[in-house]
Amino acid sequence: MLNSQRPYRIIISGGGTGGHIYPAVAIANQIKAISPASDILFVGAKGRMEMTRVPEAGYKIVGLWISGLQRRLTLDNLSFPLKVFSSVRASHKIIKEFKPDAVVGVGGYASGPLLYAATARNVPALVQEQNSYAGITNKLLAKRVNKVCVAYDNMSQFFPAEKLVLTGNPVRQDIMDIKEKKREALLHFGLTSEKKTILVIGGSLGARTINQSIAAGLERLAGAGYQLIWQTGKTYYPQAQELEQPYAAAGVRAFDFIKRMDLAYAAADVVISRAGALSISELCLAGKPAILVPSPNVAEDHQTKNAMALVQKDAAVLVKDKNSQQQLVQAVLDLLQNEQEQKRLSQQILTMARPNAAVDIVNELIKLIK
């Protein structure tokens, strides 16, 4: 365990999506919880989501000039070697000035140059891989770092087995204790306890196919007597607002973004979700019966692999994105009408929860420093 008398100096690097940023912030919060005087610096990619989200969480962040390689020939690809060289140089400077005790990479563009520079200077390093299919940055870094913290079994196909620690993904603390919040949650969303509630989440940016499938099935869902909390993302929200109006009295609620996800989970009887690593970790902790619609537009189709890790353990239902418009609404109606199946899925998904992920990752980090 951490010695809270000693402040640590830690750099946490990575980002690009909410799925990388939230675990990174959870790790930082855990370091601060145990050693409040510790100094934590984030390193992200200029122009990416982390440059605003991390300061909102109360931490300092420095941006590197780095982006990913595009799959087609673009101007960005031509400048890629220059960006890598520039970012590695900048990372050496950051490490020299900040003098970290250890560094953490959470995946995403910026963690590559930063951890490369740190390991070149023999700074203890750990990476955290959120997905069941490893990202390219983490695969490249695995040979150089001391430890790899993972969220799924069977990750030795990507990483050296002797470096692996199964910790799970760190998630927002407020999702851990939703059991007592059902009444507050229904009040918050203006819903009734007389009806069952479906929660639809397509990730922080929304999900077009899920939105279109729900839009087409609104009449059936409301007509069958179900309520709906529907996070659409910004793009689809104006359309969803119009669609919601005729069904508002029946309990259909559309949002571009839900801040109180703890209450959204607490209100839900069944959840429809993408299969990003963070969403899945949250669903496991919330213990909700889930229908997963993996996004086909992600590297290496890793969302399908994340979803299959649950489906193979009878812990979730899978609807493929391409079949969503035909099958999703029927799948949710079938599940809502089958109490036994809801209970079984809920029990199974709870067995995969890892509520102490942030604590376990920070303990591994401190072992490296010692």
Buried (B, 14 or more C-beta within 10 A) or exposed (E): EBEEEEBBBBBBBBBBBBBBBBBBBBBBBBBBBBBEEBBBBBBBBBEBBBBEBBEEBEBEBBBBBBBBEEEEEEEEBEEBEEBBEBBBEBBBEBBEEBEBBBBBBBBBBBBBBBBBBBBEBEBBBBBBBBBBBBBEBBBEBBEEBBBBBBBBEEBEEBBEEEBBBEBBBBBBBBBBEBEEBBEBBBEBBEBEEEBBBBBBBBBBBBBBBBBBBBBBBBBEBBEBEBBBBBBBBEEBBEBBBEBBEEBEEBBBBBBBEBEBBBBBBBBBBBBBBBBBBBBBBBBBBBBBBBBBBBBEEBEEEBBBBBBBBBBEEEBBBBBBBEBBBEBBBEBBBEBBEEEEBBEBBBEBBBEBBBBBBBBBBBBBBBBBBE
